[in-house]
């Protein structure tokens, strides 16, 4: 019996909290795979407590949330929606292609030029990310190293607390956060960076994130809304990084030529 069958079988015994969780999942069960990697995430999405999520999982026969989440992944990864009349291979490629093309609707060339200037003028560059976004921050660091620019990756709250609270000037902080929610530990320090006069760049796929108001530069990227296959949005972050590094590299060449009119 897969997880969908378990849920349907347990419906007669659902409490009000169970119904809220069920309705949230029924609307889009990919919410668990793509947007709720932790029990806190799903609780926020369903507007219930963490203990309600845990009770729901145990009612279905799971020992905890991880096992519950894993079974959803098995179901999701094994199928392509019935309305898709192309191969799974084409479906995946087309989904990524569409998201990349949509970047044009979100960002303009001037956005990359502005960020390139900010990075090159910053005394310190801090790249912040949690879980998979931490790997994205590390990728950005590697790409900057390739053009001889030093930066620091921050993936834990202890380090970020110290750096965000410091009075150091002329620092730029990049926060990579797909969902831009408060349950992501590092995100709570976005406001701290803002309050201590840091340059804050929030790169996210959530247009309604509460952290938008604290961003010096708010970078909104398109997400990948598909069902039936598990596609990681971090790939879109990486495309953004590649474009930005290209503009930084170009800016470096302009500054090396020392043409005052070009450097402006």
Helices and strands as residue ranges (DSSP letters): H 3-10, G 11-13, H 16-27, H 30-35, H 39-46, H 50-59, H 65-77, H 88-106, H 109-121, E 124-129, H 132-145, E 152-154, H 157-165, E 171-177, G 185-188, H 189-195, E 199-204, G 210-214, E 217-220, H 234-257, H 260-263
